[in-house]
Amino acid sequence: MLFSLITFATGLARSGNELVTLRCLLGVSEAVFLPPALAYIASYHLDRTRSLANSIALSGLTAGAGLGSWYGGFMTEHYSWRIGFFKVFLTAGGVWQRADVFSGESYGSTSDMRVHFGLGRNQDRET
């Protein structure tokens, strides 16, 4: 959720210094996010689907960098450079993540989708 909030805040930058600072924070938040995300994927998938899930997640970084350049140019030319950050926040993260964070549910709950798709079993994990 931090990544999405910083993405949104980037669209509100009022100076070059603010923009650079927010982009640096965006990079730091991604660096903080990635290891737990990969650990979550590893704990969520069984051996037979784990490598595919990790490769899909990591290919998203590469695709995001490539498509992000095109998307940023398109949005800047047709609308405003700020709109791109707001739309990414609304469509890719902020709205969905907020619901997940405030619902209090975990991936190991009874709504565990792995069970429904035959990819695992519902386990209560001790913390």
C-alpha positions as CSV (number, residue, x, y, z in Angstrom):
1,M,0.0,0.0,0.0
2,L,3.0,2.3,0.7
3,F,4.1,1.9,-3.0
4,S,0.6,3.0,-4.2
5,L,0.4,6.0,-1.9
6,I,3.8,7.2,-3.0
7,T,2.8,6.7,-6.6
8,F,-0.3,8.9,-6.0
9,A,1.8,11.5,-4.1
10,T,4.2,11.6,-7.1
11,G,1.4,13.1,-9.2
12,L,1.1,15.9,-6.6
13,A,4.7,16.9,-6.7
14,R,5.1,20.7,-7.0
15,S,8.8,21.0,-7.8
16,G,11.6,19.1,-9.3
17,N,13.1,18.3,-5.9
18,E,9.8,16.9,-4.7
19,L,9.5,14.8,-7.8
20,V,13.0,13.4,-7.4
21,T,12.5,12.7,-3.7
22,L,9.2,10.9,-4.3
23,R,10.7,8.8,-7.1
24,C,13.5,7.8,-4.8
25,L,11.0,6.9,-2.1
26,L,9.1,4.9,-4.7
27,G,12.3,3.0,-5.5
28,V,12.9,2.3,-1.7
29,S,9.3,1.2,-1.2
30,E,9.7,-1.2,-4.1
31,A,12.9,-2.6,-2.7
32,V,11.2,-3.1,0.7
33,F,8.1,-4.6,-1.0
34,L,9.8,-7.1,-3.3
35,P,11.4,-9.6,-0.9
36,P,8.3,-10.1,1.2
37,A,6.2,-10.4,-2.0
38,L,8.4,-13.2,-3.3
39,A,8.3,-14.9,0.1
40,Y,4.5,-14.6,0.1
41,I,4.4,-16.1,-3.4
42,A,6.7,-18.9,-2.3
43,S,4.5,-19.7,0.7
44,Y,1.3,-19.5,-1.3
45,H,2.3,-21.9,-4.1
46,L,3.2,-25.5,-4.1
47,D,6.5,-26.6,-5.6
48,R,4.9,-27.3,-9.0
49,T,3.5,-23.8,-9.4
50,R,6.0,-21.7,-7.4
51,S,8.5,-21.1,-10.2
52,L,5.8,-20.1,-12.6
53,A,4.3,-17.7,-10.1
54,N,7.6,-16.1,-9.3
55,S,8.5,-15.7,-13.0
56,I,5.1,-14.0,-13.7
57,A,5.6,-11.6,-10.8
58,L,9.2,-10.8,-11.8
59,S,8.3,-10.4,-15.4
60,G,5.8,-7.8,-14.3
61,L,8.8,-5.6,-13.2
62,T,10.3,-5.7,-16.7
63,A,7.0,-5.3,-18.5
64,G,6.2,-2.4,-16.2
65,A,9.4,-0.6,-17.0
66,G,8.8,-1.0,-20.8
67,L,5.1,-0.2,-20.8
68,G,5.5,2.5,-18.2
69,S,7.7,4.5,-20.5
70,W,5.2,4.3,-23.3
71,Y,2.3,5.0,-20.9
72,G,4.0,8.0,-19.3
73,G,4.7,9.5,-22.7
74,F,1.2,8.9,-23.9
75,M,-0.4,10.4,-20.8
76,T,1.9,13.4,-20.9
77,E,1.2,14.1,-24.5
78,H,-2.6,13.7,-24.3
79,Y,-3.4,14.7,-20.7
80,S,-0.8,15.6,-18.1
81,W,2.1,13.8,-16.6
82,R,0.3,13.9,-13.2
83,I,-2.7,11.9,-14.5
84,G,-0.6,8.8,-15.2
85,F,0.3,8.5,-11.5
86,F,-3.2,9.0,-10.4
87,K,-4.6,6.4,-12.8
88,V,-1.9,3.9,-11.8
89,F,-2.8,4.4,-8.1
90,L,-6.6,3.9,-8.7
91,T,-6.4,1.0,-11.1
92,A,-3.3,-1.0,-10.0
93,G,-3.1,-0.7,-6.3
94,G,-4.6,1.8,-4.0
95,V,-8.3,0.9,-4.1
96,W,-7.7,-2.9,-4.0
97,Q,-4.9,-2.8,-1.4
98,R,-6.8,-0.5,0.9
99,A,-9.7,-3.0,1.0
100,D,-7.3,-5.9,1.7
101,V,-5.5,-4.0,4.5
102,F,-8.6,-2.8,6.2
103,S,-10.6,-6.1,5.9
104,G,-8.2,-7.8,8.3
105,E,-8.3,-11.1,6.3
106,S,-5.2,-13.1,5.6
107,Y,-4.4,-15.3,2.6
108,G,-4.8,-18.3,4.9
109,S,-8.4,-17.6,5.7
110,T,-11.4,-19.6,4.6
111,S,-11.6,-17.7,1.4
112,D,-8.2,-19.0,0.4
113,M,-8.3,-19.2,-3.4
114,R,-5.6,-21.9,-3.6
115,V,-8.2,-24.4,-2.2
116,H,-10.8,-23.4,-4.9
117,F,-8.3,-23.9,-7.7
118,G,-6.7,-27.1,-6.4
119,L,-3.3,-25.5,-5.8
120,G,-3.0,-26.3,-2.1
121,R,-4.9,-26.7,1.1
122,N,-6.1,-24.3,3.7
123,Q,-3.6,-24.2,6.6
124,D,-3.6,-22.2,9.7
125,R,-0.1,-21.0,10.1
126,E,1.4,-20.3,13.5
127,T,3.2,-17.0,13.9
